[in-house]
Amino acid sequence: MRVALLTYSTRPRGGVVHTLALAEALASLGVEVDVWTLARGGDTTFFRPVDPAVGVRAVPFEAQEDEPVGARIVRSIATLREAFDHAPYDVVHAQDCISANAAMPCVRTIHHLDQFSTPELAACHERAVVEPVARICVSAAVAEEVRAGWGLHPTVIPNGVDAARFAAGADDTAGRAAWAHRLGEYVLALGGIEPRKGSIDLLEAFAPLRDSRPGLQLVLGGGETLFDYRDYRAAFDARAAELGVEPVVVGTIEEQALPALVAQAAALAMVSTKEGFGLAAMEALAAGVPVVARDLPVLREVLGPTVSYATDPASIARALGQVLDDPPDPEPGRTLAASYTWEAAARRHVELYGRLMSAAVTEAGG
């Protein structure tokens, strides 16, 4: 079986992390896997080393200054479509709307659903839900959204979690000490500053925490994206100044440094308005770090009772205060994170790929 996995970036976004981990797990099962991606800014490969058993096909994509988001999306799709060749592959599997639009016919993983006002993005999103030959969701909650919105029935295959890597971060004394020296005590949020991550809500929640914890820092990591969130970032910065909060924005974290950053956090805040699985929260649990999550059906499904839930800035502040004052027992979270393996996810994918290949053969002989 030869499989192409497609993603839109080489940078450490959730869908890209998923793509690489799935590719490596598939390769360990004997599947021939190539990962295709758009490579911006001179990139030639991904943000981390990739198992040599996985082929990497990085398609150059040069940024154009002041290019509107819609035009960038259209050009992204066209660039990847022109480079990609279906012929060598038994299964073509896209991980986002850009790569799905570039690689039809394909399988599509719908990590989460979005609502876009930019016409090109809205069309990209709609076609990438409706037209694939099969759909996968990483949670039943998102699969139900697809069923309710389009009458389609995705296969649910949960993410894996590299629990051992983040558990090792908890034991990385030197790495944790370096972050503690640089940042002191901190609440961590990953994924960048953008509307879906609820970044301004987190600012509002963090401000009252400083009254009893004057040295506490709000640290934000990650944030590579094709989308234009400059207006939201400007609003975030203005609100931070009004509140007197000076968040520490560490940007994209080197892969080897991330587990210690997570493990050293006093708490991780995942207050997104949309999520597909909540991988960063699961990684924090693996490291033994308390998590405060937005009360979303998908996060209730995946994280269960191992985290604290909140709905708005006031309740986020209360929940963070509680876990900072009285951290919960980390063992249930560690156990949960370790129960999600990439090997199990890969085996489920291989089963689905096999069914799709058999159906295609039957149809062709029809």
Order of alpha helices (4+ residues) and beta strands (2+ residues): beta-alpha-beta-beta-alpha-beta-alpha-beta-alpha-beta-alpha-beta-alpha-alpha-beta-alpha-beta-alpha-beta-alpha-beta-alpha-beta-alpha-beta-alpha-alpha-alpha
